[in-house]
């Protein structure tokens, strides 16, 4: 897409993360709040949409840095240890991009403490 494999990965990764995040959030919110069906889905969307988006901002930023600076030739194999090291760095970055959003969601009662 747009001449880059990265944009295609962004769209696919965001869609999968969004669907799984909402699904997991629904199955935690529905029993706690006794909201099943459409009202539970709306509560899950409200609780996790911003959080997932903030998390993905960290991931996509890190993916762009690794793709453009560290591994500009994606057709070359990346050693497994290097891949997992970069994934762990990405997880730390994602944590810090999502933490302020989750704090606000908890503060205003949109998300439940677990």
C-alpha positions as CSV (number, residue, x, y, z in Angstrom):
1,X,0.0,0.0,0.0
2,X,1.4,3.4,-1.0
3,X,4.5,1.7,-2.1
4,X,5.4,0.5,1.3
5,X,4.8,-2.8,3.1
6,X,4.8,-0.8,6.4
7,X,1.5,0.9,5.8
8,X,-0.1,-2.5,5.0
9,X,1.2,-3.9,8.3
10,X,-0.1,-0.8,10.2
11,X,-3.6,-1.3,8.9
12,X,-3.7,-5.0,9.5
13,X,-2.0,-4.7,13.0
14,X,-4.4,-2.0,14.1
15,X,-7.5,-3.8,12.9
16,X,-6.5,-7.1,14.7
17,X,-5.4,-5.3,17.9
18,X,-8.6,-3.2,17.9
19,X,-10.9,-6.3,17.4
20,X,-9.0,-8.4,20.0
21,X,-8.8,-5.5,22.5
22,X,-12.5,-4.8,22.3
23,X,-13.3,-8.5,22.5
24,X,-11.2,-9.0,25.7
25,X,-12.6,-5.7,27.2
26,X,-16.1,-6.9,26.5
27,X,-15.6,-10.1,28.4
28,X,-14.2,-8.3,31.4
29,X,-16.7,-5.4,31.4
30,X,-19.9,-7.4,30.7
31,X,-19.7,-9.5,33.9
32,X,-18.5,-6.7,36.1
33,X,-21.1,-4.2,35.0
34,X,-23.8,-6.7,34.1
35,X,-23.9,-5.1,30.6
36,X,-24.4,-7.8,27.9
37,X,-25.2,-7.4,24.2
38,X,-25.0,-4.1,22.5
39,X,-24.6,-2.1,25.8
40,X,-21.6,-4.2,26.7
41,X,-20.1,-3.7,23.3
42,X,-20.5,0.1,23.6
43,X,-18.9,0.1,27.0
44,X,-16.0,-2.0,25.7
45,X,-15.6,0.4,22.7
46,X,-15.7,3.4,25.0
47,X,-13.2,1.8,27.5
48,X,-10.6,0.6,25.0
49,X,-10.7,2.5,21.8
50,X,-8.4,5.4,23.0
51,X,-6.2,2.9,24.9
52,X,-5.6,0.7,21.9
53,X,-5.0,3.7,19.7
54,X,-2.4,5.1,22.1
55,X,-0.7,1.8,22.4
56,X,-0.5,1.5,18.6
57,X,1.0,5.0,18.3
58,X,4.0,3.7,20.3
59,X,4.1,0.5,18.3
60,X,3.9,2.2,14.9
61,X,6.4,4.8,15.8
62,X,8.9,2.1,16.9
63,X,8.1,0.0,13.8
64,X,8.9,3.1,11.6
65,X,12.2,3.7,13.4
66,X,13.3,0.0,13.1
67,X,12.1,-0.3,9.5
68,X,13.6,2.9,8.3
69,X,16.8,3.1,10.4
70,X,17.8,-0.3,11.6
71,X,16.5,-2.7,8.9
72,X,16.0,-0.7,5.7
73,X,16.3,-3.9,3.6
74,X,13.4,-6.0,4.8
75,X,14.1,-8.8,2.4
76,X,17.3,-9.7,4.4
77,X,16.7,-12.1,7.3
78,X,16.8,-10.7,10.8
79,X,18.3,-12.9,13.6
80,X,15.7,-14.2,16.0
81,X,17.3,-12.7,19.1
82,X,17.5,-9.3,17.4
83,X,13.9,-9.5,16.4
84,X,12.7,-10.3,20.0
85,X,15.0,-7.6,21.5
86,X,13.4,-5.0,19.2
87,X,10.0,-6.3,20.1
88,X,10.7,-5.9,23.8
89,X,11.9,-2.3,23.3
90,X,8.6,-1.7,21.4
91,X,6.6,-3.1,24.3
92,X,8.2,-0.7,26.7
93,X,7.6,2.2,24.4
94,X,4.0,1.1,23.9
95,X,3.5,0.9,27.6
96,X,4.6,4.5,28.1
97,X,2.4,5.8,25.2
98,X,-0.7,4.0,26.6
99,X,-0.2,4.7,30.3
100,X,-1.4,8.3,30.3
101,X,-4.5,7.5,28.3
102,X,-5.3,4.5,30.6
103,X,-4.8,6.8,33.7
104,X,-7.4,9.2,32.4
105,X,-9.8,6.5,31.5
106,X,-9.5,5.1,35.1
107,X,-9.8,8.6,36.6
108,X,-13.0,9.4,34.8
109,X,-14.5,5.9,35.4
110,X,-14.6,4.9,31.8
111,X,-12.4,1.9,32.5
112,X,-12.5,-0.4,35.5
113,X,-9.5,-1.1,37.7
114,X,-8.4,-4.7,37.4
